[in-house]
């Protein structure tokens, strides 16, 4: 599970890079899809275990990831919605 958490954090960093460069909606959708897959795997693994015992280090990693998600959502959501609306109107 920790490996999936680290991959998730890397994907969040990629989203931040996309936001800071020229925003490409297709790239955003690709990374977002990968994030959804990782989150599904984490959730599935979590449900298969009766009890989780996380160290303080794990909890710090989780807190860091949640902060990244909040920050990225604030930065990217508007752009993603705008690009999605624009691409639907051109179809």
C-alpha positions in Angstrom: 0.0 0.0 0.0 2.8 2.4 0.8 4.1 2.0 -2.8 0.7 3.0 -4.1 0.7 6.0 -1.8 4.1 7.1 -3.2 2.9 6.6 -6.8 -0.2 8.7 -5.9 2.0 11.5 -4.6 4.1 11.4 -7.8 1.0 11.7 -9.9 -0.2 14.6 -7.9 3.1 16.3 -8.5 2.6 15.7 -12.3 -0.8 17.4 -12.0 0.9 20.4 -10.4 3.4 20.5 -13.3 0.6 20.4 -15.8 -1.0 23.3 -14.1 2.2 25.3 -14.0 2.9 24.8 -17.7 0.6 25.1 -20.6 -2.5 23.3 -19.4 -3.3 20.4 -21.7 -6.7 18.9 -21.0 -5.8 15.5 -22.5 -2.7 15.2 -20.3 -4.8 16.2 -17.3 -7.4 13.5 -18.1 -4.7 10.9 -18.5 -3.0 11.7 -15.1 -6.4 12.0 -13.4 -7.4 8.6 -14.7 -4.2 7.1 -13.3 -4.9 8.8 -9.9 -8.4 7.3 -9.9 -6.9 3.8 -10.6 -4.4 4.1 -7.8 -7.1 5.4 -5.3 -9.3 2.4 -6.3 -6.4 0.0 -5.6 -5.7 1.7 -2.2 -9.4 1.5 -1.3 -9.6 -2.2 -2.4 -6.5 -3.1 -0.4 -7.8 -1.2 2.6 -11.2 -3.0 2.5 -9.4 -6.4 2.5 -7.6 -5.7 5.7 -9.5 -5.8 9.0 -7.2 -3.5 10.9 -4.7 -0.9 9.7 -1.9 0.2 11.9 -0.1 3.2 10.5 3.0 4.7 11.9 3.4 8.4 12.4 5.5 8.5 9.2 2.6 7.0 7.3 0.1 9.5 8.8 2.5 12.4 7.8 2.6 11.1 4.3 -1.2 10.9 4.2 -1.6 14.4 5.5 0.9 15.7 2.9 -1.1 14.0 0.1 -4.4 15.4 1.4 -2.8 18.9 1.4 -1.6 18.4 -2.2 -5.0 17.3 -3.3 -6.7 20.3 -1.7 -4.2 22.7 -3.2 -4.3 21.1 -6.7 -8.1 21.0 -6.7 -8.3 24.7 -6.0 -5.8 25.4 -8.8 -6.9 23.0 -11.5 -10.6 22.4 -11.2 -11.6 25.7 -12.9 -9.3 25.1 -15.8 -10.4 21.4 -16.3 -14.0 22.3 -16.2 -13.5 25.2 -18.7 -11.5 22.9 -21.1 -14.1 20.2 -20.8 -17.0 22.5 -21.5 -15.1 24.0 -24.5 -14.3 20.6 -25.9 -17.9 19.5 -25.6 -19.1 22.6 -27.3 -16.8 22.0 -30.3 -18.0 18.4 -30.8 
